[in-house]
Amino acid sequence: MTRDNKIKKYLPQAKSVFYLVQCPKCGSRQVIFSHATIEVRCLSCNELLAKPTGGKAKIYGQIIEVYK
C-alpha cells in the first residue's frame, strides 16, 4: 500500500450531497440537500419534494443530477 492510498483511506469523506430534483407536478427544477431536516416544497407549485426521516430525506421528485 502506497503512502497516497493510506492518506485517502483515513481522510473522512462526506456522506451528504446536493440533488437537482425535478418536481413531479410542474416539472420545475430545484437543488435540495440529501439530508434535509425540514420539508422541502417546490417553489412554483408548493408540491412536496423531500421529507425528513432522521437521516437521508425521502425524495419525492425525480433526481436529475447529483452534486458531490
Secondary structure as a PSIPRED ss2 file (coil, helix, strand):
# PSIPRED VFORMAT (PSIPRED V4.0)

   1 M C   1.000  0.000  0.000
   2 T C   1.000  0.000  0.000
   3 R H   0.000  1.000  0.000
   4 D H   0.000  1.000  0.000
   5 N H   0.000  1.000  0.000
   6 K H   0.000  1.000  0.000
   7 I H   0.000  1.000  0.000
   8 K H   0.000  1.000  0.000
   9 K H   0.000  1.000  0.000
  10 Y H   0.000  1.000  0.000
  11 L C   1.000  0.000  0.000
  12 P C   1.000  0.000  0.000
  13 Q C   1.000  0.000  0.000
  14 A C   1.000  0.000  0.000
  15 K C   1.000  0.000  0.000
  16 S C   1.000  0.000  0.000
  17 V C   1.000  0.000  0.000
  18 F E   0.000  0.000  1.000
  19 Y E   0.000  0.000  1.000
  20 L E   0.000  0.000  1.000
  21 V E   0.000  0.000  1.000
  22 Q E   0.000  0.000  1.000
  23 C C   1.000  0.000  0.000
  24 P C   1.000  0.000  0.000
  25 K C   1.000  0.000  0.000
  26 C C   1.000  0.000  0.000
  27 G C   1.000  0.000  0.000
  28 S C   1.000  0.000  0.000
  29 R E   0.000  0.000  1.000
  30 Q E   0.000  0.000  1.000
  31 V E   0.000  0.000  1.000
  32 I E   0.000  0.000  1.000
  33 F E   0.000  0.000  1.000
  34 S C   1.000  0.000  0.000
  35 H C   1.000  0.000  0.000
  36 A C   1.000  0.000  0.000
  37 T C   1.000  0.000  0.000
  38 I C   1.000  0.000  0.000
  39 E C   1.000  0.000  0.000
  40 V E   0.000  0.000  1.000
  41 R E   0.000  0.000  1.000
  42 C C   1.000  0.000  0.000
  43 L C   1.000  0.000  0.000
  44 S C   1.000  0.000  0.000
  45 C C   1.000  0.000  0.000
  46 N C   1.000  0.000  0.000
  47 E C   1.000  0.000  0.000
  48 L E   0.000  0.000  1.000
  49 L E   0.000  0.000  1.000
  50 A E   0.000  0.000  1.000
  51 K E   0.000  0.000  1.000
  52 P C   1.000  0.000  0.000
  53 T C   1.000  0.000  0.000
  54 G C   1.000  0.000  0.000
  55 G C   1.000  0.000  0.000
  56 K C   1.000  0.000  0.000
  57 A C   1.000  0.000  0.000
  58 K E   0.000  0.000  1.000
  59 I E   0.000  0.000  1.000
  60 Y C   1.000  0.000  0.000
  61 G C   1.000  0.000  0.000
  62 Q E   0.000  0.000  1.000
  63 I E   0.000  0.000  1.000
  64 I E   0.000  0.000  1.000
  65 E E   0.000  0.000  1.000
  66 V E   0.000  0.000  1.000
  67 Y E   0.000  0.000  1.000
  68 K C   1.000  0.000  0.000
